[in-house]
Amino acid sequence: MSGLQRIAAMVVALLVVVGAVVVGLAIADGDATAGGPSPSAQPGATASPSVEPEPSDAEPSPDDEETLAILREIEEQVIAIRGLPAADIGDPDLITRAELADELVELFDEEYPPEEQEKDNFTLRALGLLEPGQDVLELQLQLLGDQVLGYYDDVDKRMVVVTDAGLDANARLTYAHEYTHALQDAAFDFEALERDANEEDDRSLARIAFIEGDATITMLAWAFAHLTPQELAEIATTPQPDISGIPSWLVDQLVFFPYTDGLSWASALSGGDPFAPEFEEIDAVFADPPDSTEQIIDVEKWLAREAPIEVEFADLAGALGEGWTEVEDTPVGQAILRMSLEYFGIPGEQAVDATAGWGGDRLVIVSGPDEAFAVAWRLAWDTPGDATEFLDAYRTVVDSLPFPAIVVELADGEILVAHASDDDLLRRTVDAAND
């Protein structure tokens, strides 16, 4: 699933549904509407112009100049909160949702080549995470095209706000979030974080989540200082976009985990005060970033620097013989494991409990003649009880899959999940994984 992680790392996007959820939760926890400043004290409360974006080479109109002035003011406010030097970026772009759709297609064409799409489709179908006829590229375009409010492009150092309504409260909130990414990148260099490293899906998602958590607590502190209670309520009650037909695991991976779990993690490191977060500990994380989503989900494991167990694996393609090729070889991690169980119908709390004792894993997927596939996934656990809890949960998943599958406990206490395109291949896969 490395292609999916690449997309998540390239377009660090604030989504409508997340903005509404995190602001709503923060209001409930912090009573922001009761304790926020009066509207007259807030620079961001000025009337927002309704702006249709001009071509980038056009002369700025008076409305454009007013828009840029408001956005520059937000930049100064975010700098004051986050405590990082200003980022050397050009003027931000305001684009319409229709223009965003064109930009996303261009981005995917450049950064998500057909061979990566094919690999991800094969992997996700072998895991049971895509239904027949579903295509991962089309699903991502639908999800992002309907929900992205803005993004920071760390390659071109470009800020983009997506709005058909000018600088309303959502657009200004988005800009505070995305400008934080520009500050992070300028101060710490995103490239050094290796957010899209091959065969490191779990680590990549963990690092995206910590970046997003930092930007989200900064965004909330900005919102509570510079938006009116009415504007906060407007954001918190923003209608959620239609995500019907999009698998829940994809929504969780690209939307909820980076922002909600990332926010919880960053809040713990910043003192837990949404009005006045402290960033010293978060700044230090950029030099020593998390290595697993387990460290994001459970901040105690981050503080203890509990490293994931390295799970060894034999050459599955070689064991199955001529004509077999490895398609995927990566740790999957606690977060995606939890999302997968929920997608397969395991209730949320049970999925959390069944994955809480994750210690490490390695997933190998191979392709063979006549579109045959085999999946071998070894998972290490903190305790035998943790292993048993996951084993029991995944047994219910096995019964629902449209191809042969099995989950067994190995002699060393690890759990083996195996999927295959036929029963004989499943048996051979289990034998190979036990060698």
MARDREN-727075 format. One line per 5 residues: their letters; for each residue x, y, z of N, C-alpha, C, O. Coordinates in steps of 0.05 Angstrom, whole numbers. Example, Ala and Ser with C-alpha at 12.3 -4.5 7.8 and 13.67 -1.06 7.14 Angstrom:
<recs>
AS) 264,-114,156,246,-90,156,264,-66,156,285,-66,169; 257,-45,142,273,-21,143,258,1,157,268,23,161
</recs>
This chain:
<recs>
MSGLQ) 16,-24,0,0,0,0,17,25,0,8,47,8; 42,23,-9,60,46,-8,50,69,-25,55,92,-18; 36,63,-47,25,84,-64,5,102,-48,5,126,-51; -11,89,-32,-30,104,-15,-16,122,4,-24,145,8; 6,112,16,21,129,35,34,152,20,36,174,32
RIAAM) 43,148,-4,55,169,-20,35,192,-24,42,215,-21; 11,185,-31,-10,205,-36,-15,220,-10,-17,245,-10; -18,206,12,-23,219,38,0,238,45,-5,259,57; 24,231,39,47,248,46,50,271,27,58,293,35; 42,268,2,45,289,-18,25,312,-13,33,335,-13
VVALL) 0,304,-10,-20,325,-6,-29,324,23,-47,309,31; -16,341,39,-23,342,68,-47,360,70,-46,384,71; -70,347,71,-96,361,66,-113,362,91,-114,343,106; -126,384,95,-146,387,116,-173,382,104,-181,395,84; -188,363,115,-213,355,103,-236,367,119,-234,371,143
VVVGA) -258,373,105,-281,385,117,-291,370,141,-295,381,163; -294,344,138,-305,328,159,-287,329,184,-297,329,207; -261,329,180,-242,330,203,-243,357,217,-243,359,241; -244,378,201,-245,405,213,-270,407,231,-268,418,253; -292,397,222,-316,398,238,-314,381,263,-322,390,284
VVVGL) -303,357,260,-301,339,282,-283,349,304,-290,350,327; -258,357,296,-239,365,316,-247,392,330,-243,395,354; -259,410,315,-268,435,328,-291,429,346,-293,439,368; -309,411,338,-332,404,355,-323,391,380,-333,397,402; -304,373,378,-294,359,402,-279,379,421,-283,378,445
AIADG) -264,396,409,-249,416,425,-268,435,439,-263,442,462; -289,443,426,-309,461,438,-321,446,462,-325,458,484; -328,421,458,-341,406,480,-322,402,503,-330,404,526; -296,398,497,-277,393,519,-268,419,532,-264,419,557; -265,440,516,-253,464,527,-273,487,531,-265,508,541
DATAG) -299,483,524,-319,503,527,-311,529,514,-312,551,525; -301,526,489,-290,549,475,-311,571,469,-304,594,470; -335,563,465,-355,584,458,-361,601,482,-368,625,479; -357,590,506,-362,606,530,-338,623,537,-340,645,548; -314,612,532,-289,626,541,-274,641,520,-255,654,527
GPSPS) -283,640,495,-268,654,474,-271,684,476,-289,694,490; -254,698,461,-255,727,462,-280,738,448,-293,723,433; -286,763,453,-310,774,440,-304,779,411,-281,782,403; -324,779,394,-320,783,365,-304,808,359,-288,808,340; -307,829,374,-293,854,367,-263,852,371,-248,868,361
AQPGA) -255,832,387,-226,829,393,-212,812,373,-188,807,375; -226,802,353,-214,782,335,-208,793,308,-227,800,293; -183,793,300,-176,802,273,-189,785,252,-197,795,230; -192,759,257,-203,741,236,-233,745,233,-245,732,215; -246,761,249,-275,764,248,-284,785,228,-308,790,225
TASPS) -265,797,214,-273,817,194,-289,803,172,-286,779,167; -305,819,158,-322,808,137,-305,795,116,-285,807,107; -311,771,108,-295,756,88,-305,762,60,-329,759,54; -287,771,43,-295,776,16,-302,751,1,-290,730,7; -320,752,-17,-326,729,-34,-310,732,-60,-315,750,-76
VEPEP) -290,715,-63,-270,719,-84,-271,696,-103,-270,673,-95; -272,703,-129,-268,683,-150,-238,684,-157,-229,706,-165; -223,662,-156,-195,663,-162,-189,673,-190,-203,666,-209; -168,690,-192,-159,700,-218,-136,682,-228,-123,669,-211; -130,681,-254,-106,667,-263,-82,679,-249,-81,702,-242
SDAEP) -62,661,-245,-39,669,-229,-23,692,-241,-9,706,-226; -25,697,-268,-10,719,-280,-26,744,-282,-17,764,-294; -51,744,-271,-68,768,-274,-60,788,-253,-48,782,-232; -66,814,-259,-62,835,-239,-81,831,-216,-104,825,-220; -71,834,-191,-89,831,-168,-111,851,-168,-107,875,-174
SPDDE) -135,842,-163,-158,860,-160,-159,870,-131,-145,859,-114; -175,891,-126,-177,900,-98,-186,877,-79,-176,875,-56; -204,860,-88,-213,838,-72,-190,819,-67,-187,809,-44; -174,814,-87,-151,796,-84,-132,807,-63,-121,793,-47; -127,833,-65,-109,846,-46,-119,844,-17,-104,839,1
ETLAI) -145,847,-14,-157,844,13,-154,815,23,-148,811,46; -159,796,5,-156,768,12,-128,762,21,-123,750,41; -108,771,5,-80,766,12,-73,779,39,-58,767,54; -84,803,44,-78,816,70,-89,800,93,-75,797,114; -113,788,90,-124,772,111,-107,747,116,-102,739,138
LREIE) -99,734,94,-83,710,96,-56,716,108,-46,700,124; -43,738,101,-18,746,113,-21,751,143,-3,744,159; -44,762,151,-49,766,179,-51,739,194,-41,736,216; -65,720,181,-67,693,193,-39,681,196,-33,668,216; -21,685,176,6,675,178,20,685,203,33,670,217
EQVIA) 18,711,207,31,723,230,20,712,256,34,707,275; -6,708,257,-19,697,281,-10,669,286,-5,661,309; -8,653,265,1,625,268,31,624,277,38,608,294; 47,642,266,75,643,274,77,649,304,93,637,318; 60,667,313,61,674,342,53,650,359,64,647,381
IRGLP) 34,634,350,25,611,366,46,588,365,53,577,385; 55,582,340,72,558,337,101,563,344,115,545,351; 109,589,344,136,595,352,158,587,334,181,582,342; 152,585,308,172,579,288,176,602,269,158,618,265; 200,605,256,205,627,238,186,626,214,176,605,206
AADIG) 181,649,202,164,650,178,175,632,156,199,629,153; 157,621,140,165,604,117,167,622,92,150,639,87; 187,617,77,192,632,52,176,619,29,187,604,14; 151,626,27,134,616,6,121,639,-9,121,661,1; 111,633,-32,98,654,-48,70,660,-39,61,650,-18
DPDLI) 56,676,-55,28,682,-48,11,657,-49,15,640,-67; -7,653,-31,-25,630,-32,-44,631,-55,-50,653,-65; -53,608,-64,-73,606,-85,-100,599,-74,-102,581,-58; -121,614,-82,-148,606,-77,-159,594,-102,-160,607,-123; -169,569,-101,-179,556,-124,-207,545,-118,-214,542,-95
TRAEL) -223,541,-139,-249,530,-136,-248,499,-133,-227,487,-139; -270,487,-125,-270,458,-123,-267,445,-150,-255,424,-153; -278,457,-171,-274,447,-198,-245,447,-206,-235,429,-218; -231,469,-199,-202,471,-205,-187,450,-189,-167,440,-198; -195,445,-164,-182,425,-148,-183,398,-162,-164,383,-162
ADELV) -207,391,-173,-209,365,-186,-189,362,-208,-177,340,-212; -184,383,-223,-164,382,-245,-136,379,-233,-119,364,-243; -130,393,-211,-104,391,-198,-99,363,-187,-76,353,-189; -119,351,-175,-115,324,-165,-109,304,-187,-92,287,-183; -123,306,-209,-118,288,-231,-89,291,-241,-76,272,-246
ELFDE) -80,316,-243,-53,321,-252,-33,310,-232,-13,299,-239; -39,315,-206,-21,305,-185,-18,275,-186,4,264,-184; -41,261,-188,-41,232,-189,-26,222,-214,-12,202,-212; -30,235,-236,-16,227,-261,14,229,-257,28,212,-268; 23,249,-243,52,253,-239,64,235,-218,86,225,-222
EYPPE) 49,230,-197,61,218,-173,50,190,-166,60,176,-148; 30,181,-181,18,154,-175,17,139,-201,-5,137,-213; 39,128,-211,40,116,-237,22,91,-239,16,79,-218; 14,83,-263,-4,60,-266,6,35,-253,-10,20,-242; 32,30,-253,42,6,-240,38,6,-210,33,-15,-198
EQEKD) 40,29,-198,34,31,-169,5,27,-163,-3,14,-144; -12,38,-180,-41,35,-177,-48,5,-179,-63,-6,-163; -37,-8,-199,-42,-37,-203,-33,-53,-179,-47,-72,-171; -10,-46,-169,1,-60,-146,-17,-57,-121,-23,-76,-107; -26,-32,-117,-44,-27,-94,-70,-41,-97,-81,-52,-78
NFTLR) -82,-40,-121,-107,-54,-126,-104,-84,-120,-121,-96,-108; -82,-96,-130,-77,-125,-125,-75,-130,-96,-87,-149,-85; -59,-114,-82,-55,-118,-53,-81,-116,-38,-86,-133,-21; -96,-95,-43,-121,-91,-28,-142,-112,-33,-157,-119,-15; -143,-122,-58,-162,-144,-64,-153,-170,-50,-170,-185,-40
ALGLL) -127,-174,-49,-117,-198,-35,-122,-198,-5,-124,-218,8; -124,-174,6,-130,-170,34,-160,-170,39,-169,-170,62; -176,-169,18,-205,-167,21,-215,-139,27,-238,-135,36; -199,-119,21,-206,-91,28,-217,-76,4,-226,-53,7; -218,-87,-19,-231,-76,-43,-252,-96,-54,-246,-120,-56
EPGQD) -275,-86,-60,-295,-103,-73,-291,-104,-103,-277,-87,-114; -302,-125,-116,-299,-126,-145,-309,-100,-158,-330,-90,-151; -294,-90,-177,-302,-66,-191,-292,-40,-178,-292,-20,-191; -283,-41,-153,-272,-17,-141,-243,-13,-149,-228,-32,-153; -236,12,-152,-209,20,-161,-198,41,-141,-212,60,-135
VLELQ) -174,36,-131,-164,53,-110,-159,82,-119,-163,100,-104; -151,85,-144,-148,113,-154,-174,127,-155,-176,150,-146; -195,115,-166,-221,128,-168,-232,135,-140,-244,156,-136; -228,117,-121,-238,121,-94,-223,145,-81,-236,161,-67; -197,147,-85,-182,169,-73,-190,196,-85,-193,216,-71
LQLLG) -194,196,-112,-202,220,-125,-229,229,-115,-234,253,-111; -248,210,-111,-274,217,-100,-272,228,-72,-285,248,-66; -257,215,-55,-254,223,-27,-241,250,-25,-252,268,-12; -219,254,-38,-204,279,-35,-218,301,-50,-219,324,-41; -229,295,-74,-242,316,-89,-266,328,-76,-271,352,-79
DQVLG) -280,313,-60,-304,322,-46,-298,336,-19,-314,351,-9; -274,331,-8,-269,339,20,-246,358,24,-246,372,44; -227,358,7,-203,375,12,-211,404,13,-224,415,-5; -203,417,35,-207,446,37,-181,462,31,-183,486,26; -159,448,31,-134,462,25,-111,443,29,-113,422,40
YYDDV) -88,452,19,-64,435,23,-39,452,19,-39,473,7; -17,441,31,9,453,28,26,433,11,29,410,19; 35,443,-12,52,426,-29,81,431,-22,92,452,-27; 94,411,-8,120,415,2,142,412,-20,165,417,-15; 134,404,-44,153,403,-66,156,431,-79,178,442,-81
DKRMV) 133,443,-86,133,470,-98,131,492,-78,131,516,-85; 129,485,-52,126,505,-31,102,524,-37,105,548,-38; 79,511,-40,56,525,-49,33,521,-30,27,498,-23; 19,542,-23,-4,541,-6,-29,543,-23,-31,561,-40; -48,525,-18,-73,525,-34,-97,524,-15,-97,508,3
VVTDA) -116,542,-19,-142,541,-5,-164,536,-25,-165,549,-46; -180,516,-20,-202,509,-38,-228,520,-27,-237,512,-5; -241,538,-42,-266,549,-32,-282,560,-55,-271,573,-74; -307,556,-54,-326,569,-73,-341,592,-59,-359,603,-71; -333,598,-35,-348,618,-19,-329,640,-7,-337,653,12
GLDAN) -306,644,-19,-288,664,-8,-276,655,18,-275,631,25; -266,674,34,-253,668,59,-273,666,82,-273,683,100; -289,645,81,-307,640,103,-291,628,126,-267,625,125; -305,620,148,-291,610,171,-276,585,165,-253,581,175; -287,567,149,-273,542,142,-248,547,127,-228,534,131
ARLTY) -249,566,108,-225,572,92,-203,584,109,-180,577,105; -210,602,128,-189,613,145,-178,593,164,-154,592,169; -195,575,175,-186,553,192,-166,536,176,-145,528,187; -174,529,152,-157,513,135,-129,526,131,-109,513,133; -130,552,126,-104,566,121,-86,565,146,-62,562,143
AHEYT) -98,568,169,-82,566,194,-69,539,196,-46,537,204; -84,518,189,-73,491,190,-51,487,170,-29,478,176; -56,494,145,-37,489,124,-12,506,126,10,497,119; -15,531,136,9,547,140,27,535,161,51,539,160; 15,522,181,31,508,200,49,487,187,73,484,194
HALQD) 39,474,166,56,455,152,79,469,138,101,458,137; 74,492,127,96,507,115,117,514,135,141,513,129; 109,522,160,128,528,181,144,503,189,168,504,192; 130,480,192,143,455,199,164,448,178,187,442,185; 156,450,153,174,442,131,199,460,130,221,451,127
AAFDF) 195,487,133,217,505,132,236,501,156,260,504,153; 225,495,179,242,492,203,256,465,205,278,463,214; 241,444,196,251,417,202,256,399,177,268,378,180; 246,407,154,250,393,129,234,367,128,243,346,139; 211,367,115,194,343,112,209,320,99,205,297,107
EALER) 227,326,80,240,304,66,256,287,85,258,263,80; 267,298,106,283,283,125,266,263,140,277,244,152; 240,266,141,222,248,156,216,222,141,206,204,154; 222,221,116,217,197,100,189,187,103,184,164,111; 170,205,97,141,198,102,131,178,81,109,167,86
DANEE) 145,174,59,135,156,39,155,135,31,157,126,8; 171,126,51,191,106,46,179,79,38,158,71,50; 191,66,18,181,40,10,184,20,32,203,20,48; 164,2,33,164,-21,52,164,-11,81,175,-25,99; 154,12,86,152,23,114,125,36,117,123,59,127
DDRSL) 103,22,110,76,34,111,68,44,139,57,65,142; 74,27,159,66,35,186,81,59,196,69,78,207; 107,59,192,123,82,200,115,108,185,113,129,197; 109,105,160,101,128,144,75,141,155,73,165,158; 55,124,161,30,134,171,34,147,198,21,167,204
ARIAF) 51,135,215,57,147,241,68,175,238,61,193,254; 86,179,219,99,205,216,79,226,204,80,249,211; 62,217,186,41,235,176,23,243,199,16,267,201; 16,224,217,-2,231,239,10,251,258,-4,268,268; 36,248,264,48,267,283,50,295,271,46,315,285
IEGDA) 55,297,245,55,323,231,28,335,232,25,359,237; 7,319,226,-20,329,226,-30,336,254,-44,356,257; -22,321,274,-29,327,301,-19,354,310,-33,370,322; 7,359,303,19,385,309,3,408,296,-3,428,309; -2,405,270,-17,426,255,-45,430,266,-56,452,265
TITML) -57,408,275,-85,410,285,-87,424,311,-105,440,316; -68,419,330,-70,434,355,-63,463,351,-74,481,365; -45,469,332,-39,497,325,-64,510,313,-71,533,321; -77,496,295,-102,506,283,-123,512,304,-136,533,303; -126,494,323,-147,498,344,-140,523,361,-157,539,368
AWAFA) -114,525,369,-106,548,385,-112,574,369,-121,594,381; -106,574,343,-111,597,327,-142,603,326,-150,626,329; -157,582,322,-186,585,320,-198,597,345,-215,615,344; -190,587,368,-201,597,394,-193,626,399,-207,640,414; -170,634,388,-161,662,392,-173,681,372,-175,705,377
HLTPQ) -179,672,347,-185,690,326,-211,686,311,-217,700,292; -227,667,319,-254,663,308,-275,669,329,-270,665,353; -298,679,321,-319,684,339,-332,658,348,-330,637,335; -346,658,371,-361,634,378,-381,625,357,-385,601,353; -393,644,343,-411,637,321,-397,623,298,-407,604,287
ELAEI) -373,632,292,-357,619,271,-348,591,279,-348,573,262; -340,588,304,-333,562,314,-357,542,312,-354,520,303; -380,552,320,-404,535,318,-410,529,289,-419,506,283; -406,548,271,-411,543,242,-393,520,232,-402,503,217; -367,521,240,-349,500,231,-356,474,243,-357,453,229
ATTPQ) -363,474,269,-369,448,282,-394,435,271,-397,411,274; -411,450,259,-436,439,248,-435,438,217,-456,434,204; -411,440,206,-409,437,177,-420,410,168,-412,389,179; -437,409,149,-448,383,139,-425,365,129,-407,374,115; -426,340,136,-405,322,128,-409,313,99,-432,307,91
PDISG) -388,313,83,-391,305,55,-400,276,53,-397,260,72; -411,269,31,-421,242,25,-397,224,20,-383,228,1; -394,204,37,-372,185,33,-383,157,28,-369,137,31; -408,156,20,-420,130,14,-406,117,-10,-399,131,-29; -401,91,-8,-387,77,-29,-357,77,-26,-343,63,-41
IPSWL) -347,92,-7,-318,93,-2,-312,75,22,-324,78,43; -294,55,20,-289,37,42,-281,52,67,-266,71,66; -291,43,90,-285,57,115,-256,58,121,-246,78,133; -241,37,114,-212,37,120,-198,59,106,-178,71,116; -207,66,81,-193,87,66,-199,114,78,-181,131,80
VDQLV) -224,118,87,-231,143,100,-215,146,126,-204,167,132; -212,124,141,-197,124,166,-168,130,161,-156,146,175; -156,117,141,-128,120,136,-120,148,126,-101,159,135; -136,159,108,-129,185,97,-141,209,112,-132,231,109; -161,203,129,-176,225,142,-173,223,173,-159,239,185
FFPYT) -187,203,184,-191,204,213,-165,199,229,-159,213,248; -150,178,222,-127,171,239,-107,194,240,-99,202,262; -98,206,217,-78,227,220,-87,251,236,-71,264,249; -113,257,236,-123,281,249,-133,276,277,-127,291,295; -148,255,281,-159,250,308,-139,237,326,-134,246,348
DGLSW) -127,215,317,-107,202,334,-82,220,336,-70,222,357; -75,232,313,-53,251,314,-57,274,333,-39,283,347; -82,284,334,-89,306,352,-86,297,381,-75,312,398; -96,273,388,-94,264,415,-65,261,424,-58,269,446; -49,250,406,-20,247,412,-7,274,417,7,278,436
ASALS) -11,292,398,2,318,400,-9,334,424,7,349,437; -34,331,431,-45,344,454,-31,335,480,-25,351,497; -25,309,482,-12,299,505,17,310,508,26,315,530; 30,314,484,57,324,485,58,355,489,79,366,497; 36,368,484,36,397,485,23,408,510,18,432,512
GGDPF) 17,391,529,6,400,555,-24,398,558,-34,402,580; -38,391,536,-66,386,538,-84,411,539,-108,408,543; -73,435,536,-89,459,537,-94,469,508,-75,479,496; -118,466,497,-122,474,469,-120,504,465,-116,512,442; -122,520,486,-119,549,483,-90,558,482,-84,578,470
APEFE) -72,543,496,-44,551,498,-26,527,498,-13,521,518; -24,514,475,-6,490,473,23,499,475,30,521,467; 39,480,485,68,485,486,82,465,467,73,442,465; 102,474,453,112,459,430,140,449,433,151,437,414; 152,452,456,180,443,459,184,413,453,202,405,439
EIDAV) 166,397,465,168,368,462,163,360,433,175,342,422; 143,373,420,137,367,393,160,375,374,166,360,356; 172,398,379,195,406,363,217,384,364,230,378,344; 221,373,388,242,352,390,236,327,375,254,313,367; 210,322,370,202,297,356,211,298,327,217,277,316
FADPP) 214,321,315,223,323,287,251,311,284,258,302,262; 267,312,305,294,300,304,294,270,311,313,256,305; 273,261,323,270,232,331,241,224,328,228,220,348; 232,221,303,203,216,298,194,188,305,210,170,308; 168,184,308,157,157,315,162,137,293,164,144,269
DSTEQ) 164,112,302,170,90,283,146,72,279,148,53,263; 124,77,292,101,59,289,76,74,297,76,93,313; 53,66,285,28,78,293,20,71,322,4,85,334; 31,49,332,27,42,360,36,65,378,23,71,398; 58,78,371,69,100,387,51,125,385,52,142,403
IIDVE) 35,127,364,16,148,363,-10,142,378,-20,158,393; -19,117,376,-44,109,389,-41,109,419,-59,117,434; -18,100,429,-13,98,458,11,115,464,34,107,460; 6,139,475,28,158,479,48,147,500,72,155,499; 39,129,518,58,118,537,80,101,523,103,101,531
KWLAR) 72,88,501,91,72,486,110,90,470,133,83,465; 100,114,463,118,133,451,138,144,472,162,145,466; 128,151,495,146,162,516,167,141,524,190,149,531; 160,116,524,178,94,531,196,86,507,214,70,509; 190,98,483,203,91,458,203,61,453,223,49,446
EAPIE) 179,49,457,176,21,453,177,15,423,158,21,408; 198,4,414,202,-1,385,186,-25,376,182,-44,392; 177,-25,351,163,-48,341,182,-72,338,205,-69,332; 171,-96,343,186,-121,340,190,-125,310,172,-123,294; 215,-132,302,221,-138,275,213,-167,269,225,-186,281
VEFAD) 194,-171,252,184,-198,246,198,-208,221,198,-195,200; 210,-231,223,225,-243,201,206,-259,183,186,-269,192; 214,-261,157,197,-276,139,214,-290,118,233,-279,108; 206,-314,111,219,-329,90,211,-317,62,193,-301,60; 225,-326,42,219,-318,14,194,-333,4,197,-356,-5
LAGAL) 171,-320,7,146,-334,0,145,-340,-30,137,-362,-38; 152,-320,-47,151,-324,-76,170,-347,-84,162,-364,-100; 193,-348,-72,212,-370,-78,201,-397,-69,205,-417,-83; 188,-397,-46,177,-423,-36,155,-433,-53,151,-457,-55; 140,-416,-66,117,-424,-82,126,-433,-110,111,-446,-124
GEGWT) 150,-425,-118,161,-435,-143,161,-416,-166,156,-392,-163; 167,-427,-190,170,-410,-214,144,-396,-221,122,-407,-218; 147,-371,-230,123,-356,-238,111,-339,-217,92,-324,-221; 123,-339,-192,112,-323,-170,130,-299,-166,154,-300,-167; 117,-276,-160,131,-251,-157,120,-237,-132,96,-236,-127
EVEDT) 138,-225,-117,130,-210,-93,118,-183,-101,130,-168,-117; 95,-177,-90,81,-152,-95,83,-133,-72,86,-109,-76; 83,-143,-48,83,-126,-24,99,-140,-2,98,-164,1; 115,-124,13,130,-134,36,134,-110,55,151,-94,50; 118,-109,76,118,-85,93,106,-91,120,88,-108,122
PVGQA) 114,-77,141,98,-77,166,72,-62,161,73,-41,148; 50,-72,171,24,-59,167,18,-40,191,10,-18,187; 22,-51,215,19,-34,239,-8,-35,252,-28,-45,241; -9,-25,277,-32,-27,293,-56,-11,282,-78,-20,283; -50,12,271,-72,29,261,-87,17,238,-112,14,239
ILRMS) -73,9,217,-86,-3,194,-99,-30,201,-120,-37,190; -86,-44,219,-98,-69,229,-125,-64,242,-144,-79,237; -126,-44,259,-152,-37,271,-173,-28,251,-196,-36,252; -164,-11,232,-183,-2,211,-193,-26,195,-217,-26,187; -176,-45,189,-185,-68,174,-205,-85,189,-225,-93,177
LEYFG) -201,-89,214,-221,-104,230,-247,-90,230,-268,-103,228; -247,-64,233,-273,-49,233,-286,-51,206,-311,-53,205; -271,-50,185,-282,-52,158,-296,-80,155,-316,-82,141; -284,-100,167,-295,-127,164,-318,-132,184,-328,-154,186; -326,-112,199,-350,-114,215,-345,-118,245,-364,-122,260
IPGEQ) -320,-119,253,-314,-121,282,-321,-94,295,-312,-73,286; -338,-94,316,-346,-69,329,-321,-53,338,-301,-64,345; -324,-26,338,-301,-9,343,-286,-15,368,-261,-18,367; -299,-18,391,-285,-23,416,-271,-50,416,-249,-53,426; -284,-70,404,-272,-96,402,-247,-95,384,-227,-108,389
AVDAT) -249,-80,362,-226,-77,344,-202,-64,358,-179,-71,354; -209,-44,374,-188,-31,390,-175,-50,409,-150,-52,411; -191,-65,424,-180,-85,443,-164,-107,429,-144,-116,439; -174,-116,406,-161,-138,392,-134,-131,381,-118,-148,375; -129,-105,377,-104,-96,366,-86,-81,386,-63,-73,379
AGWGG) -96,-78,410,-81,-62,429,-54,-74,437,-36,-59,445; -52,-100,436,-27,-114,444,-8,-119,421,10,-135,423; -12,-105,398,5,-108,375,34,-103,383,40,-84,397; 52,-120,373,80,-116,379,96,-111,353,116,-97,354; 88,-122,331,102,-119,306,89,-138,286,75,-157,293
DRLVI) 94,-133,260,83,-151,240,99,-148,214,114,-129,210; 94,-167,196,104,-165,168,84,-178,150,77,-201,154; 76,-164,129,57,-173,109,72,-178,83,87,-161,74; 69,-202,72,80,-209,46,57,-218,28,42,-235,35; 56,-206,4,36,-214,-16,50,-220,-42,68,-205,-51
VSGPD) 43,-242,-54,56,-250,-79,35,-256,-100,12,-263,-94; 42,-253,-125,25,-259,-148,37,-281,-164,61,-284,-166; 19,-298,-176,28,-321,-191,14,-324,-217,0,-305,-226; 17,-346,-230,5,-351,-256,-26,-349,-255,-38,-356,-234; -38,-340,-276,-67,-339,-279,-80,-323,-257,-101,-330,-246
EAFAV) -68,-300,-249,-78,-282,-229,-81,-294,-202,-96,-284,-185; -66,-315,-197,-66,-327,-170,-52,-308,-150,-35,-292,-158; -60,-309,-124,-47,-293,-104,-45,-309,-78,-60,-328,-73; -26,-300,-62,-22,-312,-35,-14,-290,-16,3,-273,-23; -25,-291,8,-19,-271,29,-9,-286,53,-22,-305,62
AWRLA) 14,-278,64,24,-289,89,30,-265,107,47,-247,100; 18,-264,130,20,-241,148,26,-251,176,8,-263,189; 50,-246,185,58,-255,212,56,-231,231,66,-210,225; 44,-236,255,40,-214,274,50,-223,301,43,-244,312; 67,-206,313,78,-211,340,61,-195,360,51,-174,354
WDTPG) 59,-205,385,42,-193,405,57,-189,431,77,-203,436; 47,-171,447,60,-165,473,58,-188,492,77,-194,507; 34,-201,493,29,-223,511,14,-245,497,1,-240,476; 14,-270,508,-2,-291,496,-32,-284,496,-46,-291,477; -41,-270,516,-69,-261,517,-76,-242,494,-98,-244,483
DATEF) -58,-224,488,-62,-206,465,-64,-222,439,-81,-215,422; -47,-242,436,-48,-258,412,-75,-272,409,-86,-274,388; -84,-283,431,-109,-298,431,-133,-279,424,-151,-287,410; -132,-255,435,-154,-236,430,-156,-229,400,-177,-228,389; -132,-225,388,-133,-219,359,-141,-244,343,-156,-242,324
LDAYR) -131,-268,351,-138,-293,338,-168,-296,337,-179,-303,316; -181,-292,359,-210,-296,361,-225,-276,343,-245,-283,330; -215,-251,342,-228,-230,325,-225,-237,296,-244,-234,281; -201,-245,288,-196,-250,259,-210,-275,249,-215,-278,225; -216,-294,267,-231,-317,259,-258,-310,248,-268,-323,229
TVVDS) -270,-289,258,-296,-280,247,-292,-267,220,-310,-268,203; -269,-255,216,-263,-243,190,-260,-264,169,-270,-262,146; -246,-286,175,-241,-308,157,-267,-318,145,-268,-324,121; -287,-320,161,-313,-331,152,-326,-313,132,-343,-322,116; -319,-287,131,-332,-268,113,-318,-263,87,-328,-250,69
LPFPA) -293,-273,84,-277,-267,61,-286,-284,37,-295,-306,40; -283,-273,13,-293,-287,-12,-273,-306,-24,-276,-315,-46; -252,-312,-9,-231,-331,-18,-221,-347,6,-227,-339,28; -207,-369,1,-197,-385,24,-178,-369,42,-161,-354,32; -181,-372,68,-165,-357,87,-164,-373,113,-182,-389,119
IVVEL) -144,-367,130,-141,-381,155,-125,-363,174,-109,-347,165; -130,-365,200,-113,-351,220,-106,-372,241,-123,-386,251; -80,-375,247,-70,-395,265,-49,-384,283,-35,-364,276; -45,-396,306,-24,-389,324,0,-407,318,-2,-431,316; 24,-395,315,48,-409,309,63,-417,335,56,-408,357
ADGEI) 82,-435,332,96,-446,355,110,-424,371,113,-427,396; 119,-403,358,134,-382,372,116,-361,385,125,-341,395; 89,-365,383,70,-347,395,60,-325,376,42,-311,383; 72,-324,353,62,-305,333,36,-316,320,30,-340,322; 21,-298,308,-4,-305,294,2,-303,264,14,-284,255
LVAHA) -7,-323,250,-5,-323,220,-32,-320,208,-51,-335,214; -35,-300,191,-59,-296,175,-50,-304,146,-30,-294,136; -66,-321,134,-60,-329,106,-85,-327,89,-106,-337,97; -83,-315,66,-104,-315,45,-92,-327,20,-68,-325,15; -109,-338,3,-100,-348,-23,-123,-351,-42,-146,-350,-34
SDDDL) -116,-354,-67,-137,-355,-88,-149,-383,-90,-170,-386,-104; -137,-403,-78,-150,-430,-77,-140,-445,-52,-121,-437,-40; -154,-467,-46,-148,-481,-21,-120,-494,-21,-107,-493,-1; -112,-506,-44,-85,-518,-45,-64,-497,-41,-44,-502,-27; -67,-474,-53,-47,-452,-50,-47,-442,-21,-26,-435,-11
LRRTV) -70,-441,-8,-71,-433,20,-55,-452,37,-39,-443,54; -58,-478,33,-42,-498,48,-12,-493,44,4,-494,63; -4,-490,19,24,-485,12,35,-459,25,58,-458,33; 18,-439,26,26,-414,38,31,-417,68,51,-406,78; 13,-431,81,17,-436,110,42,-452,115,57,-446,133
DAAND) 47,-472,98,72,-488,101,97,-471,97,116,-473,112; 96,-454,77,119,-437,71,124,-417,94,147,-412,101; 103,-406,105,106,-387,126,115,-399,152,126,-385,170; 112,-425,156,120,-439,179,149,-448,178,161,-456,198; 161,-447,154,189,-456,151,209,-437,164,233,-441,163
</recs>
